[in-house]
Amino acid sequence: MKHNFDEVYNRKGTYCTQWDYIQDRFGKKDLIPFSISDTDFTVPKPVYEKLQVMLQHQIYGYSRWNHDDFKGSIVGYYNRRFQTKIENDWVLYSPSVMYSVSVLLRLLCNNKKKVATFNPMYDAFFSVVEENGFELEKIQLHEKDGKFNIDFNEFEYSIKNCDVLLLCSPHNPTGKVWKEIELGFIIGTCKKHNVKIISDEIHSDIIMGGNKHLPIVKYLNKYKELYLVSSGSKTFNYPGLIGSYAVIPNKNIYDEFLAITRRRDFLNSVSLPGMYATMVSYNECDYYIEQLVEYIDNNLSYVSQFIKENFEDIKFTKPESTYLAWIDCRDVPFTCEEIQESLINIGGVGIMRGEVYGSEKYLRLNCGCPREKLKEGLERFKKGIDYLYSNKTSFVNL
């Protein structure tokens, strides 16, 4: 089956966060957006067809996720895609990955009330820690030649006073895929200091050639306090259908998580569209993943070539994963505010600024879109940057 990722759909007027509410993030309407990390691609055909059947039934009553069809689709997927064995009894439904993270943090933080995460980082990680009343410990990722790595000594020093490491695997926004030697060190060090690990693996399907994703639960034989949260929503583009899952091997934590969803938060009925989308995409849509990764890889190559041909002070290294381009503007002789204001007011383009994720003078460009949109966005990007250089003025007060 062939999916057409070049096809352009008009998402305006659909209550779309990325397109209809662009002003909320950038203060201006009618920008072309490359912001929030959903894609502009349609879902796989088998998912669409199953949703049509579901809708035609015309009864959408209370429904359950706790059955082998749902849990088995995830178990089979991990066995097939990642050669990782998980048990049906470890899998549970959640409305979103960040809801799962929030609940798990409250269950796993005991004495120190401190949670570590890497910096830069997906911005929701910062807020989920702080809004739950825990102290955030940022561990810096160090860049060299466009690649990001951890300092092992710095990591151990920082982690030993924490209850939990909140890991993003693969990493958002840098696109780093954690290597086996790195995961081995991270897990071993966390075990040494009794630090639990929650691993958000929502980008784990979008892995570029030469790299391999290793699910955290693959290492349960080395350490038991490992927890995985994920969803098919990034890969197959159905976050609006609502649905994710957690893999929780610890029976006590599993039962407590379930009790919270049932008796405190009253999330007793699954989102039917989200459940069906998960089952069908995980059972039938490997073809979509392969084609998506190829398309994204080509988009990232286009970005790389465009930046190389048009800018001397801007650097970009293709990421190992995700559809997010992490663009280095540290050598650009203008402030973060000047760059952003010129992109918005001159270029007419919305690209997330690196400060949102903890790093100054970077930009995060969402490349999960048809090539036509990407080309227009990069031309607008160039227009905004060129204007800065030609005018050498401040746009902060525009």
N, C-alpha and C positions, 0 to 999 in steps of 0.2 A: 504494500500500500504506500502511496506517495502523498506526502503532505505538502501543500503549497505555502511556504513561509514568506514568499514574495508578495502574496496578496495583501492589499491594503484595505482595512475596514475603518469606517468612520465611527469612532467610539464616543464622539461628542453627543450629549443629550441622553446618555445612559447612566447618569449619576456616577461616572467614572472618576475615581480619585485623581488619577494621573492627568486626565484631560479636562474634565469639567471643573475641577477644583484646584487648578494650577495656581490661582491667585493666593490660596492659603499658604503656599510655600514660598512664593516669589514676589508677592505683592502686586502682581500685574496679570491681567487676563490675556488670552490670545497668544500665549507663548507656545512654541512646540516643545513638549515635555520629554525629558529623559531622566526622570526623577525616581518616583517610587518603583520598587522592584517587582512589578508584574510585567508580563510581555504584551505585545500587540499582536500575538498569534492566536488563532482559533484553537480550540481544544481538538484532540484527536477524534476522527470520525466515529470510532466505536463508542467513545464517551458521549458524543452528541446523540447518536442513535439510541443509546440506552436511556438517556434523559428524556428523549421524545416518548419512548414507551412508558416511562414512569409518569410523565405528565398526562398522557392519554388515559391512564387509569382513573384519574379525576378524584381519587381519595388519597389524602396525604395526612393520615392520622399519626398518632404516637407510634414510634417505631424504635427498634432496638439495634444496637451495633454488636452486642456481645454474643456473637455466633461465629462459627468456623468459616463462613463465607467471607466475612470482613477480615477477621484476624488471619485466616489462612492465606488471603491474597497478599498480605504484608510478609508473612513468614516465607511464602514461596518466592516472593520478589527478592528478599535478602539472600536467600539461598542461591537463586539463579543469577542475580546481578553482581553480588558481592562475595559469593561463596562463604556466607556467614550464617551459621545456624542459630535461629532464635525459636523460642517456644510460643505456641498460641497463648498460653497463660501469662506471658509477659506483656502482651499487647493490649492496650486500651485506647479507646477513642477520646479525643479532646476537640473542642471547637477550634482551637488555634495553637500553634507552637508556643507562642509567648504566654498564653494562658497556662500551658503545661509547665513552662519554665517558672512562672510565678508561683504555682502551687508547689512544685518540687523545691524551690528555694525555701519556702516556709517549712517544708517537711524536713529538709536536710541541714539547715543552719541550726546549730545547737548552742555552742558556748561562745565562740569568738564573734559571731554575728558579722563576719567579714567574707566578702565574695570577690574572687579574683577574676579578671578577664583581660584579654590582650587589647592593646591600643596601637593603632586605630581599631575601631570596632563598630559593628552594627549598632546604631544609636539606641535602639530599644533595649539593648543589654544594660546600658548605663541607667536608664530610667527604671527598668524592672527591679534592679538591685536597690536603688535609692528609694523608690516609692514603697517598697516593702520594708523599709526601715533598716536596711543593712548597709554596712560600710563598703565602699567600692575600692578595691585594690587594682590599680592599672599596671599591667606589665607590658613594657614597651616592646614592640616588634621593631627590629633594626633593619633598615634598608641598605642594600649594597648592590649596585648595578641593576636596580629594578626588582630585586628579589628580597623577600622579607624573612627574617630569621629571629629565633629567640637566643638570648644569652642564657646559657644553662645555669650559671652561678646566680645571675640576677633572678631567674625564675625561682630557684629553690629558696633564695632569701625572702622573696615576696610571698611565696605560697605557704610557707610554714605557719603563718599566723592566720590562715583562712579556714573556713569550714568547707567552702565549695569553690571549685574552678568552673566557671561558665565558659565552655569552649564553643567556638564556631568552626565547624569542620564540614566542607571547606570554609575558608575564612572570607568573610564579608567585612570590609570592602576590597581587600588586596587580591583576592582570588587564590590565595596560597592553599595548596594541598599538603596536608601534613604527611611527612614521610614516616616510614616505619620506625626509624631510629629516633625521630622526634617524639612520636607517640609513646614509644617504649620508655623514653626518659620522662615524659610528662606523667605517664601512669605510674611508673616506679617511684617518682618523687612524691606524687600525691598519696600513694599508698604509705610511703615512709612517714608522712606527716598527717595521715588520717584525714585527707582532704577528698571529699566526694567530687565526682566529675559529672556535670550535665553537658551533653554534647548536642548542639543544634546542628542537624545534618540536612537541612532543607535544600541545600544546593548540591547535594551529593551526586546527582545524576549528570550534572553538566561539567564533565571532566575532560579536559583537552588531552589529545594524544600524548603518550609518553608519561602520563601520570595515572595514579591508581588511588581511588578512595578506599579507606580502611575504616569501616564502622567501628565506633568505640566498643560496642558489645562483642566484637571479635576477640577482645582481650579479657574476657571475664575469667579465664583460667589464671590470669595474673593478678586480678584485683576485682573484688565483688561489687564495690561501690561505684558502678558505672551506669549511667542513665542516658538513653537516647531519645530525642524528640525530633519529629520530622513531619513532612506532608508531601503529597504529590503536587501541591498547588503551584509551586514555582516552576517545576518542569512542564506540567501540562496546562498551566494557566487557568486554574479554577478557584482562586482564593475566595471569590464572591459566593461560592457554593457552600462554604464553611465546612471545615473538617481537617483534622490532623490526627496524629497518633503518638503515643509514647511507648517506649519499650522499657519496662521496669522489671528486671529479674528479681529484685528484692521483694519477697512476698509481703512483708509488713508494710513497706512503703506503697506497694501496689494497692493493698487493701485500704490504706489511709487515703490515698489519692482518690480511689473510687468512692469512698465515704464522703469526701469533701464535695465531689461533683454531684452526688446523689442527694445528700441531706443538708448541705450548707449552701451550695450554689445552685442546686436544683436543675442541673443539666441532664435531665433524665431521658430525654428523647433525642436521638441522633438527627442531624440534618440529612434527610433522605437524598437530596442531590449530591451532597458531599460524600456520603457513604458509597453511593453507586459509582460516582466518578473515581473514587479511590480504587474500588474493586476492579472496575473495568480497565482503568489505566495501568494498574499493577499486573493484571492478568494478561492483557492483550496488546499493550501499546509500546513494546520495546522498540519497534520500528520507528516510532515517533521520536524517541530519545536519540537514536543514532542520527537521524536526519537533523534534529534540532542542534545537536552538538556540532555537526559539520557546518551548519548554517551560522551558528554563533561564532565558531572559529574563523570562518571567512569574514564575518562582520568585524571581529577584533583585528584581523589582518588588515582590513580596509582602514580602520582607525589608525593602526600603527603606521601604515604607509602615508596616510594623509598628514599625520603630525610630523613625520620625518621630512616630507616634502615642503611643508608650509611654515614650520616654526624652528627656530634655533634654540630658544630658551625653554621649550616645553618638551618633556620626556614622557615616553610611554613604553612600558614593557608588557607584552601580551601576558595575561594572567594564566595560571594553570587550571583555573576552573571559573565557574559562574559566567553570567552574561554582563558583568559589570567591569567597565574600564576605569582603572584607578590612575588618573592622569596627574603627573608631577609638574606643578607650576612654580616650584620654589625658586627657580632662577628668573622668573618673570619680574621685571623691576617695578611692579605695582603692588599695592596692598590687596588683601583678599577682598575687601569691600569694593575696591576699584574694579577688580576683575569681574566680580559678580554683577555689579551695577552695569558694566558695559555689555556683558552677555545678555542681560535682561533688556536693557533700554535701547541698545544699538543692534545687537544680534537677534533679539526676539527669541531667545532660547533659554529653557529652564534646565540647568544642570546642577546637581547637588554639590554644595561646597564641602570640602574636606573637614572643616571645623565641626560639622555635625557629627562626624565619626571620630573626632579626636586628633586630627592632623591638619595643620595649617598649610595653605597653598597647594592643596590637592583638589581635584574635581572628580566626582563619581558619575560617570556617564553610563546610562542603561542602554546596552546594545541589543536587548531582546526585542527587536523590531524589524520590519521589512527594510531591505537595503535602501529603498527609496526615501524613507523617513530618515535613516541614518545619514545619507548623503546630504540631505537638506539641512539637518541639524549641524553637521560639521561645517558646512558653508556658513551657516549663521554664527557658529563658534568662531570661525576665522574672521568674519566681519567684525565681531565684537572685540577680539584681541587686536586685530589690525588697527582699529580705530583708536585704541589705547596708545599704541606706539606712534601713530601719526599725529595725535593731538597732545600726548603727554600731559594729560589733565586729569583732574579728579571728577568722578561721577557720583560721589557719595550723596550729593544734594540734588541729584536729578529727580 
